[in-house]
Amino acid sequence: MNSKSERHIPTQRPQLPEPTLRRLPWYLAYVRTLAAQGVEQVSSTRISRDLGVAATRIAKDLSFLDIKGKTRIGYDVASLERTLTDFLDFTTSHRAVIIGAGSLGGALLRDTGLAQYGLEIVAAFDINPAIVDTSVCGVPVYHINDLAAVARTCGATIAILTVPYQISQQAADDAVNCGFRAIWNFTPVRITVPAGIAIANTSIYAHLALIYNRMMAGGEPAPHDDLN
């Protein structure tokens, strides 16, 4: 019998609970680190110890992808890395644009690591004359009035919002009207979108609030509690 963990991506993608889906990239980053160190097998006990996630939870999360470890052997690291990468669709190139090319948007434009996870930023938009008609790391910055025209030709399906919170909903509406199928919202406002539009809210301010609250509470949260 093959000692490697079984790898199988079902034709019909399973609908995973969101907490599980949030943990999968953490598992992927972890096994990529192991692979770089030359580790070939890893047990759920070791993953549990290093990530601070219960071994039973790890096994349940991976079972959604039909990944099962072998008794006394654990998971094959290379196979686990491939399966997680395939399922998370990090091997497919997804084109995106940034709306709001200021400090945060500019930082994302300079983040070369996003390409390793399948995100290709092809254009940015702003109203600041100091950055409009320039480029950041080879990505052209257009005036926001050109959003519709560029959207028709650039092939992007994702709009990343890094605009001031006062105009976040308007920016989301504009992106939807221009045909973008997904919104990655970095503003602190919980925007609304029509049915059928994928949306993810990533508020650094919300996490700051958590940090401040935990500091004032005087207690340490459980290790890696955001994984749970």
C-alpha angles and dihedrals in degrees: 000000000000110000094209121102111261116260120203131149108195117230087234107058110229119236103243125201108257094241088057092048091051091053097050095076089052090054090048094051089048097051091044087058090049091049091052088053091053095250110154103181131032130184125221087239091061093045089049092050095046097043100033093235122130113259090230090055092050091051091049093047093051092044089068086068091045090250114149126177123222122248112263089358106064124195127342103240098212093047092046091050092051094047094049092045092050095046094048088050092232091141092063119082112237116190119220142173129213119227106202113033097193126111100317095033090048091051090054090049089056094046103104090180092076090071089061087063096050100265116131114185107206103171144010133205134206143145098228108113089209092068104023111105091021129098135234116209089339095310113122119233114216133186111265089243087070094058096104095046095048092044090059093058109026097070094226120150100179127068117199113205118211098150128127110285093245091070100031096108092047090050090050091049091050091050092050092047089052091057104259111155099202138035124205103195119202095169121101091240119098098229125198126227134182122268112279095037114111114225136183124183117210109179115179087188092060090055090047088055089053092050093048092047093050091047092052091046087060094223134110116237119231113280112279090353091165087072093061 
